[in-house]
Amino acid sequence: MVNINFWFSPGSCSLAPHVLLHAAQLPFTPHALSISRQGTQSDDFARINPKRRVPVLALDDEIITEVPAIAAAIAQLAPQQGLMGKTPFDQLRVLEWMCWLSGELHGQCFGGLFRPERFISDASQFGAIQQKARERIADCFSAIENNVSSGFAVGDALTAVDPYLLVFYRWGSRNAFAMAERYPRFTACIHGMVKHPAIVKAMADEGISL
Ligand SMILES: N[C@@H](CCC(=O)N[C@@H](CS)C(=O)NCC(=O)O)C(=O)O
């Protein structure tokens, strides 16, 4: 049996693989860090992940970073769950969602809102970067709205896409995106999903709510 360690920060993108670990019913050792208290910037953590970001998954001595890769690793350990999609076509759809959520919505859009300094050095321009980021986030949320219904995002069961959507929904709610009013289908999808036992468990572990 592989020894699993998992580093996360409550409410961050690490919530998605945290849910998947519970869905896969894999025993793991959790390590909670606080990003706001600079937990990802410590030298100790940099020895685990030199990129200084969560999530991190360790399978014995193998360190895996990046949400899509970690999700794939967890799915491989519980093949019967189909966490990266059950059918070959569903697997393509999951991959398509994961690439877009990670690269576009997280890295480009929320990156611009939360970390404008990654996009421009001139601090006087941060507000403009953040305004553009908000527009791009709203475009992404509209795209999600047009591609989800009240069920799971792909197929007929939980995949990695669902808790990843939850991460961004929560960030939208906390950053004045009027989620329920502007994105009713996305909202219905999230409200259905948060009853899933793996999501209930991960959110309780992290001490967070919708
Ligand atoms: N591309 C990475 C992004 C990871 C990432 O940006 N994680 C954030 C939390 S959502 C983080 O650890 N930030 C720490 C910091 O900015 O200090 C992934 O998919 O895992």
The ligand as an ORCA input file, in Angstrom:
! r2SCAN-3c Opt
* xyz 0 1
  N      -0.838     25.504    -11.237
  C      -0.869     25.159     -9.844
  C      -1.345     26.355     -9.070
  C      -1.206     26.144     -7.587
  C      -1.475     27.438     -6.841
  O      -1.400     28.565     -7.392
  N      -1.767     27.279     -5.566
  C      -2.005     28.418     -4.727
  C      -3.250     28.174     -3.878
  S      -4.741     28.183     -4.862
  C      -0.839     28.613     -3.795
  O      -0.304     27.661     -3.261
  N      -0.438     29.847     -3.566
  C       0.596     30.106     -2.639
  C       1.121     31.473     -2.767
  O       0.749     32.154     -3.726
  O       1.913     31.825     -1.901
  C      -1.750     23.943     -9.611
  O      -2.606     23.645    -10.453
  O      -1.570     23.226     -8.618
*
